[in-house]
Amino acid sequence: MNQIKQLLRKELLQEWRQRYAINGIFLQVLSSVFVVYLAVKGLNPNAWIGVFWIIILFVSINAIAKSFIGESKGRNLYYHMLVQPQYLLLAKFIYNALLNVVLATLSIITFTLLLGNPVQSLGMYYIITCLGCIGFAATFTMLSAISSKAGNSHLLMPVLSLPVIIPLLLILVKASKRALDGLDDSLIWKDAGILFVFNILIVALAFILFPSLWKD
């Protein structure tokens, strides 16, 4: 736990020293929603859900891609001598999950202010959104590690991400529509349970495979 705490602290300090990167991501969220507002002025509920998840998806890819791609070979070798690879992966995953939740919260607020909010069960919708952000963080963190080992890693990351993330997106859209329509919470909790299990499986798979990848 001490190693994970120190690595997480390192991630926060590094982000603070490079505030232009996180500020750029926040600006991307705001500008994306503002462009949608200028273009259509209003969205029907189903389109609202679709545009929301499109923005979250691509913002997440941009925010998380730098997890391993942005690290130099010398720094990776330094990490290799100091910490266990699983702890490094968990620290980056926790940081990316927190960052994703913050970005999603900002997106919901911006959508509500500019485009309104047609969601009837907002609490359940936020829970689904947080679970989706955790799933994005787990998937993209592992794919960032894989992409960092190949040439043209910045181009490879989106190519690998989109096919892998489709099952998660299907569940998220289904659960989001149920929250949008205000259906019984028990139905939404079933989808939330599926998302939770999906996230656990991704993290467990990454936890098992990452040490072999890290040795290369």
ROPA-763406 format. One record per residue: residue number from 0; residue in one letter; x, y, z of N, C-alpha, C in turn. Coordinates in nm, 3 decimals. Each point is the difference from the previous one (the first is absolute). Example, Ala and Ser with C-alpha at 12.3 -4.5 7.8 and 13.67 -1.06 7.14 Angstrom:
(0 "a" (1.319 -0.569 0.780) (-0.089 0.119 0.000) (0.090 0.120 0.000))
(1 "s" (-0.035 0.105 -0.072) (0.082 0.119 0.006) (-0.077 0.109 0.073))
end
This chain:
(0 "m" (0.082 -0.120 0.000) (-0.082 0.120 0.000) (0.086 0.126 0.000))
(1 "n" (0.115 -0.007 0.068) (0.087 0.116 0.004) (0.055 0.032 -0.138))
(2 "q" (0.036 -0.105 -0.076) (0.049 0.024 -0.136) (-0.109 0.060 -0.088))
(3 "i" (-0.122 -0.051 0.014) (-0.111 0.054 -0.081) (-0.026 0.146 0.037))
(4 "k" (0.004 0.032 0.129) (-0.021 0.137 0.045) (0.107 0.093 -0.056))
(5 "q" (0.125 -0.044 0.003) (0.109 0.084 -0.050) (-0.010 0.019 -0.151))
(6 "l" (-0.036 -0.106 -0.070) (-0.016 0.012 -0.146) (-0.118 0.089 -0.035))
(7 "l" (-0.109 -0.011 0.076) (-0.116 0.086 -0.023) (0.035 0.146 0.028))
(8 "r" (0.076 0.021 0.105) (0.046 0.136 0.032) (0.087 0.055 -0.113))
(9 "k" (0.085 -0.086 -0.056) (0.084 0.041 -0.112) (-0.084 0.043 -0.119))
(10 "e" (-0.107 -0.078 -0.029) (-0.088 0.033 -0.112) (-0.066 0.137 0.021))
(11 "l" (-0.044 0.025 0.122) (-0.065 0.129 0.030) (0.098 0.116 -0.012))
(12 "l" (0.122 -0.019 0.053) (0.101 0.106 -0.008) (0.040 0.026 -0.145))
(13 "q" (0.014 -0.107 -0.076) (0.037 0.015 -0.141) (-0.108 0.074 -0.077))
(14 "e" (-0.126 -0.032 0.030) (-0.111 0.069 -0.066) (-0.004 0.147 0.040))
(15 "w" (0.031 0.027 0.126) (-0.001 0.138 0.048) (0.109 0.082 -0.066))
(16 "r" (0.116 -0.061 -0.023) (0.111 0.071 -0.065) (-0.026 0.021 -0.148))
(17 "q" (-0.084 -0.083 -0.059) (-0.034 0.014 -0.141) (-0.149 0.034 -0.013))
(18 "r" (-0.036 0.109 0.065) (-0.142 0.036 0.006) (-0.059 0.031 -0.136))
(19 "y" (0.086 0.035 -0.096) (-0.053 0.030 -0.133) (-0.071 -0.121 -0.061))
(20 "a" (0.047 -0.121 0.035) (-0.060 -0.121 -0.057) (-0.142 -0.021 0.054))
(21 "i" (-0.015 0.007 0.133) (-0.132 -0.020 0.059) (-0.093 0.115 -0.035))
(22 "n" (0.054 0.122 -0.009) (-0.082 0.115 -0.040) (-0.049 -0.017 -0.143))
(23 "g" (0.087 -0.057 -0.085) (-0.041 -0.026 -0.138) (-0.113 -0.101 -0.009))
(24 "i" (0.004 -0.101 0.088) (-0.106 -0.101 0.001) (-0.132 0.062 0.046))
(25 "f" (0.006 0.082 0.107) (-0.121 0.069 0.046) (-0.056 0.090 -0.110))
(26 "l" (0.089 0.069 -0.071) (-0.044 0.088 -0.108) (-0.064 -0.080 -0.112))
(27 "q" (0.053 -0.119 -0.026) (-0.058 -0.086 -0.102) (-0.144 -0.038 0.035))
(28 "v" (-0.024 -0.033 0.126) (-0.136 -0.033 0.043) (-0.093 0.119 -0.020))
(29 "l" (0.042 0.115 0.049) (-0.086 0.119 -0.009) (-0.024 0.040 -0.145))
(30 "s" (0.105 -0.001 -0.081) (-0.015 0.042 -0.139) (-0.086 -0.099 -0.080))
(31 "s" (0.013 -0.131 0.029) (-0.080 -0.099 -0.071) (-0.149 0.020 0.026))
(32 "v" (-0.034 0.019 0.127) (-0.142 0.021 0.035) (-0.049 0.133 -0.057))
(33 "f" (0.085 0.101 0.001) (-0.040 0.132 -0.050) (-0.024 -0.004 -0.151))
(34 "v" (0.083 -0.075 -0.072) (-0.021 -0.013 -0.145) (-0.133 -0.070 -0.029))
(35 "v" (-0.031 -0.104 0.077) (-0.129 -0.069 -0.016) (-0.114 0.099 0.027))
(36 "y" (0.016 0.082 0.103) (-0.103 0.100 0.034) (-0.020 0.100 -0.114))
(37 "l" (0.112 0.047 -0.058) (-0.011 0.096 -0.110) (-0.063 -0.064 -0.124))
(38 "a" (0.026 -0.129 -0.020) (-0.046 -0.066 -0.121) (-0.148 -0.034 0.006))
(39 "v" (-0.048 -0.047 0.114) (-0.137 -0.053 0.005) (-0.090 0.071 0.101))
(40 "k" (0.059 0.073 0.093) (-0.077 0.073 0.103) (-0.075 -0.090 0.097))
(41 "g" (-0.037 -0.117 -0.044) (-0.072 -0.093 0.085) (0.006 -0.140 -0.059))
(42 "l" (-0.011 -0.103 0.086) (0.007 -0.138 -0.044) (-0.118 -0.077 0.055))
(43 "n" (-0.050 -0.097 -0.080) (-0.100 -0.089 0.057) (0.072 -0.094 0.098))
(44 "p" (-0.073 -0.062 0.091) (0.064 -0.078 0.107) (0.097 -0.107 -0.049))
(45 "n" (-0.037 -0.076 -0.102) (0.088 -0.106 -0.048) (0.128 0.058 -0.060))
(46 "a" (-0.013 0.109 -0.075) (0.119 0.066 -0.056) (0.087 0.056 0.113))
(47 "w" (-0.062 0.050 0.105) (0.073 0.053 0.116) (0.092 -0.108 0.059))
(48 "i" (-0.055 -0.120 0.017) (0.078 -0.113 0.052) (0.115 -0.034 -0.095))
(49 "g" (-0.030 -0.007 -0.130) (0.101 -0.037 -0.098) (0.115 0.099 -0.005))
(50 "v" (-0.032 0.129 -0.006) (0.105 0.102 -0.006) (0.082 0.000 0.130))
(51 "f" (-0.067 -0.019 0.111) (0.071 -0.002 0.130) (0.108 -0.109 0.001))
(52 "w" (-0.036 -0.122 -0.040) (0.096 -0.109 0.006) (0.107 0.010 -0.108))
(53 "i" (-0.032 0.060 -0.113) (0.103 0.023 -0.102) (0.107 0.094 0.054))
(54 "i" (-0.044 0.108 0.065) (0.096 0.096 0.056) (0.083 -0.064 0.110))
(55 "i" (-0.066 -0.074 0.091) (0.073 -0.064 0.109) (0.101 -0.101 -0.054))
(56 "l" (-0.039 -0.075 -0.103) (0.089 -0.102 -0.056) (0.128 0.062 -0.054))
(57 "f" (-0.012 0.102 -0.085) (0.119 0.055 -0.064) (0.082 0.086 0.096))
(58 "v" (-0.066 0.065 0.094) (0.075 0.072 0.102) (0.080 -0.097 0.087))
(59 "s" (-0.060 -0.114 0.033) (0.070 -0.101 0.080) (0.122 -0.055 -0.072))
(60 "i" (-0.015 -0.027 -0.129) (0.115 -0.049 -0.077) (0.114 0.101 0.004))
(61 "n" (-0.030 0.127 -0.022) (0.104 0.103 0.000) (0.062 0.018 0.138))
(62 "a" (-0.082 -0.012 0.104) (0.051 0.021 0.135) (0.087 -0.115 0.049))
(63 "i" (-0.034 -0.123 -0.039) (0.066 -0.118 0.055) (0.114 -0.050 -0.088))
(64 "a" (-0.001 0.038 -0.129) (0.102 -0.050 -0.092) (0.140 0.028 0.048))
(65 "k" (0.019 0.113 0.069) (0.134 0.038 0.044) (0.049 -0.078 0.122))
(66 "s" (-0.083 -0.088 0.055) (0.038 -0.072 0.123) (0.134 -0.069 -0.014))
(67 "f" (0.016 -0.080 -0.105) (0.127 -0.068 -0.026) (0.070 0.056 -0.123))
(68 "i" (-0.079 0.047 -0.097) (0.061 0.053 -0.122) (0.087 0.121 0.031))
(69 "g" (-0.042 0.080 0.098) (0.075 0.121 0.034) (0.123 -0.023 0.084))
(70 "e" (0.022 -0.123 0.047) (0.116 -0.029 0.084) (0.121 -0.035 -0.088))
(71 "s" (0.116 0.051 0.037) (0.122 -0.031 -0.074) (0.051 -0.139 0.038))
(72 "k" (0.086 -0.057 -0.085) (0.056 -0.132 0.028) (0.086 0.002 0.126))
(73 "g" (0.072 0.110 0.021) (0.082 0.011 0.120) (-0.082 0.001 0.127))
(74 "r" (-0.111 0.071 -0.003) (-0.087 0.004 0.117) (-0.065 -0.134 0.025))
(75 "n" (-0.039 -0.069 -0.106) (-0.058 -0.134 0.016) (0.100 -0.097 0.061))
(76 "l" (0.127 0.011 -0.042) (0.104 -0.085 0.059) (0.018 0.032 0.147))
(77 "y" (-0.009 0.128 0.034) (0.011 0.042 0.140) (-0.114 -0.058 0.083))
(78 "y" (-0.123 0.005 -0.053) (-0.113 -0.060 0.069) (0.021 -0.150 0.018))
(79 "h" (0.056 -0.063 -0.104) (0.019 -0.145 0.002) (0.090 -0.042 0.116))
(80 "m" (0.095 0.085 0.036) (0.093 -0.032 0.108) (-0.058 0.029 0.138))
(81 "l" (-0.105 0.082 0.006) (-0.050 0.046 0.130) (-0.127 -0.071 0.046))
(82 "v" (-0.093 -0.027 -0.092) (-0.133 -0.046 0.041) (-0.040 -0.124 -0.078))
(83 "q" (-0.097 -0.070 0.056) (-0.060 -0.112 -0.070) (-0.088 0.052 -0.115))
(84 "p" (-0.001 -0.067 -0.115) (-0.078 0.051 -0.114) (-0.150 0.012 0.030))
(85 "q" (-0.053 -0.095 0.081) (-0.143 0.007 0.031) (-0.035 0.127 0.076))
(86 "y" (0.090 0.044 0.088) (-0.026 0.121 0.077) (0.001 0.124 -0.090))
(87 "l" (0.092 0.001 -0.096) (0.004 0.111 -0.095) (-0.129 0.006 -0.080))
(88 "l" (-0.047 -0.115 -0.047) (-0.124 -0.006 -0.077) (-0.119 0.047 0.084))
(89 "l" (-0.009 -0.047 0.125) (-0.112 0.038 0.086) (0.000 0.149 0.030))
(90 "a" (0.119 0.057 0.022) (0.009 0.144 0.029) (-0.049 0.082 -0.119))
(91 "k" (0.043 -0.039 -0.120) (-0.043 0.073 -0.119) (-0.150 -0.020 -0.024))
(92 "f" (-0.049 -0.122 0.026) (-0.143 -0.025 -0.017) (-0.083 0.084 0.096))
(93 "i" (0.040 0.005 0.127) (-0.074 0.079 0.099) (-0.002 0.148 -0.039))
(94 "y" (0.116 0.051 -0.040) (0.007 0.141 -0.041) (-0.089 0.026 -0.122))
(95 "n" (0.008 -0.087 -0.100) (-0.079 0.019 -0.121) (-0.150 -0.012 0.027))
(96 "a" (-0.038 -0.089 0.091) (-0.141 -0.014 0.036) (-0.051 0.128 0.067))
(97 "l" (0.079 0.055 0.093) (-0.040 0.125 0.065) (-0.009 0.114 -0.100))
(98 "l" (0.098 0.008 -0.090) (-0.003 0.105 -0.103) (-0.122 -0.015 -0.089))
(99 "n" (-0.032 -0.122 -0.038) (-0.117 -0.024 -0.085) (-0.130 0.041 0.068))
(100 "v" (-0.012 -0.032 0.129) (-0.121 0.037 0.074) (-0.013 0.152 0.008))
(101 "v" (0.109 0.070 0.021) (-0.003 0.147 0.003) (-0.043 0.055 -0.135))
(102 "l" (0.056 -0.055 -0.108) (-0.036 0.046 -0.134) (-0.148 -0.028 -0.030))
(103 "a" (-0.048 -0.117 0.041) (-0.141 -0.033 -0.022) (-0.092 0.093 0.079))
(104 "t" (0.038 0.030 0.124) (-0.079 0.092 0.081) (-0.006 0.138 -0.064))
(105 "l" (0.116 0.047 -0.048) (0.004 0.128 -0.071) (-0.088 -0.004 -0.125))
(106 "s" (0.001 -0.111 -0.070) (-0.081 -0.013 -0.121) (-0.149 0.005 0.033))
(107 "i" (-0.042 -0.071 0.105) (-0.141 0.002 0.038) (-0.045 0.142 0.036))
(108 "i" (0.084 0.070 0.077) (-0.034 0.138 0.039) (-0.011 0.090 -0.124))
(109 "t" (0.098 -0.013 -0.091) (-0.001 0.083 -0.121) (-0.120 -0.033 -0.089))
(110 "f" (-0.028 -0.129 -0.017) (-0.117 -0.041 -0.078) (-0.128 0.058 0.061))
(111 "t" (-0.011 -0.007 0.132) (-0.120 0.048 0.067) (-0.019 0.150 -0.020))
(112 "l" (0.111 0.075 0.008) (-0.009 0.146 -0.014) (-0.032 0.043 -0.142))
(113 "l" (0.059 -0.067 -0.099) (-0.014 0.043 -0.139) (-0.111 -0.072 -0.076))
(114 "l" (-0.017 -0.128 0.026) (-0.093 -0.081 -0.079) (-0.117 -0.056 0.080))
(115 "g" (-0.005 0.036 0.129) (-0.104 -0.056 0.084) (0.036 -0.142 0.043))
(116 "n" (-0.084 -0.058 0.083) (0.026 -0.136 0.048) (-0.132 -0.077 0.003))
(117 "p" (-0.021 -0.090 -0.098) (-0.127 -0.073 -0.007) (-0.004 -0.125 0.087))
(118 "v" (0.109 -0.030 0.072) (0.009 -0.123 0.078) (-0.096 0.008 0.119))
(119 "q" (-0.087 -0.099 0.015) (-0.097 0.001 0.109) (0.058 -0.059 0.129))
(120 "s" (0.088 -0.098 -0.014) (0.063 -0.060 0.118) (0.147 0.040 0.001))
(121 "l" (0.026 0.124 0.044) (0.134 0.056 -0.012) (0.101 -0.071 0.090))
(122 "g" (-0.043 -0.042 0.119) (0.092 -0.069 0.091) (0.050 -0.130 -0.060))
(123 "m" (-0.090 -0.080 -0.056) (0.040 -0.126 -0.062) (0.084 0.026 -0.125))
(124 "y" (-0.035 0.106 -0.072) (0.079 0.033 -0.119) (0.143 0.033 0.038))
(125 "y" (0.018 0.071 0.110) (0.135 0.036 0.043) (0.077 -0.124 0.045))
(126 "i" (-0.067 -0.092 0.067) (0.066 -0.125 0.040) (0.046 -0.078 -0.123))
(127 "i" (-0.087 -0.010 -0.100) (0.035 -0.069 -0.125) (0.118 0.071 -0.067))
(128 "t" (-0.004 0.133 0.000) (0.109 0.077 -0.061) (0.133 -0.027 0.069))
(129 "c" (0.000 -0.002 0.134) (0.123 -0.027 0.075) (0.053 -0.140 -0.030))
(130 "l" (-0.088 -0.099 -0.006) (0.042 -0.135 -0.033) (0.057 -0.006 -0.142))
(131 "g" (-0.063 0.073 -0.092) (0.053 0.006 -0.136) (0.137 0.064 -0.006))
(132 "c" (0.019 0.106 0.078) (0.130 0.067 0.003) (0.109 -0.091 0.056))
(133 "i" (-0.036 -0.080 0.101) (0.096 -0.096 0.055) (0.035 -0.105 -0.104))
(134 "g" (-0.101 -0.046 -0.075) (0.026 -0.097 -0.107) (0.089 0.057 -0.109))
(135 "f" (-0.026 0.126 -0.039) (0.085 0.066 -0.099) (0.144 0.009 0.052))
(136 "a" (0.013 0.038 0.127) (0.134 0.016 0.058) (0.076 -0.132 0.000))
(137 "a" (-0.067 -0.108 0.040) (0.066 -0.131 0.003) (0.041 -0.045 -0.139))
(138 "t" (-0.090 0.014 -0.096) (0.028 -0.045 -0.137) (0.109 0.084 -0.065))
(139 "f" (-0.012 0.131 0.007) (0.094 0.087 -0.069) (0.138 0.002 0.066))
(140 "t" (0.004 -0.021 0.132) (0.130 -0.007 0.066) (0.080 -0.120 -0.050))
(141 "m" (-0.067 -0.115 -0.010) (0.069 -0.119 -0.050) (0.037 0.017 -0.146))
(142 "l" (-0.088 0.056 -0.082) (0.030 0.020 -0.140) (0.111 0.102 -0.020))
(143 "s" (0.009 0.098 0.089) (0.111 0.095 -0.006) (0.133 -0.069 0.024))
(144 "a" (0.001 -0.096 0.094) (0.122 -0.077 0.027) (0.039 -0.083 -0.122))
(145 "i" (-0.100 -0.062 -0.065) (0.028 -0.081 -0.119) (0.051 0.089 -0.114))
(146 "s" (-0.066 0.114 -0.020) (0.038 0.090 -0.110) (0.139 0.057 0.019))
(147 "s" (0.040 0.021 0.126) (0.131 0.060 0.026) (0.115 -0.090 -0.044))
(148 "k" (-0.028 -0.128 -0.019) (0.104 -0.093 -0.042) (0.015 -0.009 -0.152))
(149 "a" (-0.086 0.071 -0.073) (0.001 -0.007 -0.146) (0.035 0.137 -0.058))
(150 "g" (0.037 -0.001 -0.126) (0.024 0.125 -0.068) (-0.131 0.071 -0.032))
(151 "n" (0.009 0.132 -0.020) (-0.121 0.082 -0.027) (-0.107 -0.024 0.106))
(152 "s" (0.041 0.001 0.127) (-0.090 -0.036 0.109) (-0.122 0.092 0.010))
(153 "h" (0.017 0.128 -0.034) (-0.113 0.092 0.009) (-0.108 -0.033 -0.103))
(154 "l" (0.041 -0.057 -0.112) (-0.098 -0.042 -0.101) (-0.060 -0.136 0.034))
(155 "l" (0.079 -0.085 0.063) (-0.046 -0.135 0.031) (-0.104 -0.001 0.110))
(156 "m" (0.011 0.092 0.094) (-0.090 0.002 0.116) (-0.149 0.010 -0.041))
(157 "p" (-0.040 0.096 -0.085) (-0.143 0.005 -0.039) (-0.043 -0.122 -0.081))
(158 "v" (0.090 -0.053 -0.082) (-0.034 -0.116 -0.082) (-0.031 -0.121 0.088))
(159 "l" (0.081 -0.021 0.104) (-0.023 -0.111 0.091) (-0.121 0.023 0.089))
(160 "s" (-0.024 0.124 0.036) (-0.100 0.031 0.102) (-0.143 -0.025 -0.047))
(161 "l" (-0.033 0.049 -0.119) (-0.140 0.000 -0.042) (-0.062 -0.140 -0.009))
(162 "p" (0.066 -0.101 -0.061) (-0.063 -0.133 -0.002) (-0.016 -0.061 0.140))
(163 "v" (0.098 0.025 0.087) (-0.003 -0.061 0.133) (-0.109 0.061 0.087))
(164 "i" (-0.028 0.128 -0.020) (-0.090 0.071 0.090) (-0.147 -0.014 -0.039))
(165 "i" (-0.029 -0.058 -0.118) (-0.139 -0.010 -0.048) (-0.092 -0.074 0.097))
(166 "p" (0.040 -0.118 0.056) (-0.092 -0.067 0.096) (-0.036 0.087 0.119))
(167 "l" (0.098 0.073 0.052) (-0.027 0.090 0.113) (-0.095 0.111 -0.041))
(168 "l" (0.019 0.056 -0.119) (-0.087 0.107 -0.047) (-0.145 -0.048 -0.017))
(169 "l" (-0.018 -0.121 -0.048) (-0.135 -0.054 -0.018) (-0.074 -0.008 0.134))
(170 "i" (0.071 -0.047 0.103) (-0.062 -0.008 0.133) (-0.029 0.139 0.055))
(171 "l" (0.094 0.092 -0.019) (-0.016 0.136 0.051) (-0.119 0.070 -0.064))
(172 "v" (-0.013 -0.012 -0.131) (-0.111 0.065 -0.069) (-0.134 -0.059 0.044))
(173 "k" (-0.004 -0.132 0.015) (-0.124 -0.065 0.045) (-0.039 0.047 0.140))
(174 "a" (0.097 0.001 0.093) (-0.029 0.044 0.137) (-0.034 0.148 0.004))
(175 "s" (0.067 0.081 -0.083) (-0.026 0.144 -0.001) (-0.141 0.029 -0.048))
(176 "k" (-0.047 -0.074 -0.101) (-0.136 0.021 -0.049) (-0.103 -0.036 0.107))
(177 "r" (0.028 -0.104 0.078) (-0.092 -0.037 0.107) (-0.006 0.110 0.107))
(178 "a" (0.116 0.056 0.033) (0.002 0.112 0.096) (-0.067 0.123 -0.061))
(179 "l" (0.019 0.020 -0.130) (-0.064 0.112 -0.069) (-0.151 -0.008 0.009))
(180 "d" (-0.054 -0.121 -0.019) (-0.145 -0.019 0.002) (-0.056 -0.013 0.141))
(181 "g" (0.087 -0.005 0.100) (-0.046 -0.011 0.138) (-0.060 -0.135 0.033))
(182 "l" (0.050 -0.107 -0.061) (-0.051 -0.134 0.028) (0.036 -0.044 0.142))
(183 "d" (-0.057 -0.111 0.041) (0.023 -0.050 0.135) (0.150 -0.018 0.027))
(184 "d" (0.043 0.040 0.120) (0.143 -0.005 0.033) (0.056 -0.142 -0.005))
(185 "s" (-0.086 -0.100 0.025) (0.050 -0.138 0.000) (0.053 -0.040 -0.137))
(186 "l" (-0.064 0.051 -0.106) (0.048 -0.029 -0.136) (0.135 0.066 -0.025))
(187 "i" (0.014 0.123 0.049) (0.127 0.072 -0.020) (0.111 -0.062 0.083))
(188 "w" (-0.036 -0.049 0.121) (0.101 -0.063 0.086) (0.055 -0.127 -0.064))
(189 "k" (-0.083 -0.070 -0.079) (0.050 -0.119 -0.070) (0.110 0.039 -0.098))
(190 "d" (-0.024 0.108 -0.076) (0.102 0.048 -0.093) (0.123 0.050 0.075))
(191 "a" (-0.024 0.066 0.114) (0.113 0.047 0.081) (0.084 -0.118 0.049))
(192 "g" (-0.067 -0.109 0.038) (0.072 -0.120 0.043) (0.083 -0.059 -0.113))
(193 "i" (-0.056 -0.001 -0.121) (0.075 -0.050 -0.115) (0.122 0.087 -0.026))
(194 "l" (-0.017 0.133 0.009) (0.112 0.091 -0.018) (0.107 -0.022 0.105))
(195 "f" (-0.043 -0.023 0.123) (0.095 -0.022 0.110) (0.082 -0.127 -0.025))
(196 "v" (-0.068 -0.108 -0.039) (0.071 -0.126 -0.029) (0.093 0.018 -0.120))
(197 "f" (-0.047 0.071 -0.101) (0.082 0.027 -0.118) (0.128 0.074 0.039))
(198 "n" (-0.014 0.100 0.087) (0.117 0.076 0.045) (0.097 -0.087 0.078))
(199 "i" (-0.054 -0.086 0.088) (0.085 -0.089 0.078) (0.078 -0.094 -0.091))
(200 "l" (-0.066 -0.053 -0.102) (0.066 -0.092 -0.093) (0.114 0.070 -0.075))
(201 "i" (-0.025 0.123 -0.045) (0.104 0.073 -0.072) (0.120 0.027 0.089))
(202 "v" (-0.026 0.045 0.124) (0.110 0.028 0.093) (0.076 -0.127 0.033))
(203 "a" (-0.072 -0.111 0.022) (0.067 -0.127 0.032) (0.084 -0.048 -0.117))
(204 "l" (-0.053 0.011 -0.121) (0.075 -0.042 -0.118) (0.126 0.086 -0.018))
(205 "a" (-0.016 0.131 0.018) (0.116 0.088 -0.012) (0.103 -0.030 0.109))
(206 "f" (-0.048 -0.030 0.121) (0.089 -0.030 0.113) (0.083 -0.125 -0.029))
(207 "i" (-0.061 -0.097 -0.069) (0.070 -0.125 -0.031) (0.098 0.018 -0.116))
(208 "l" (-0.042 0.071 -0.104) (0.079 0.009 -0.123) (0.108 0.109 0.004))
(209 "f" (-0.021 0.103 0.079) (0.091 0.115 -0.005) (0.145 -0.035 0.037))
(210 "p" (0.026 -0.084 0.101) (0.140 -0.033 0.032) (0.078 -0.056 -0.119))
(211 "s" (-0.064 -0.086 -0.080) (0.068 -0.055 -0.118) (0.028 0.109 -0.103))
(212 "l" (-0.096 0.090 -0.017) (0.019 0.111 -0.092) (0.109 0.093 0.050))
(213 "w" (0.005 0.023 0.129) (0.095 0.092 0.060) (0.144 -0.050 -0.013))
(214 "k" (0.020 -0.132 -0.001) (0.134 -0.054 -0.013) (0.065 0.032 -0.133))
(215 "d" (-0.083 0.022 -0.102) (0.053 0.033 -0.133) (0.052 0.143 -0.004))
end
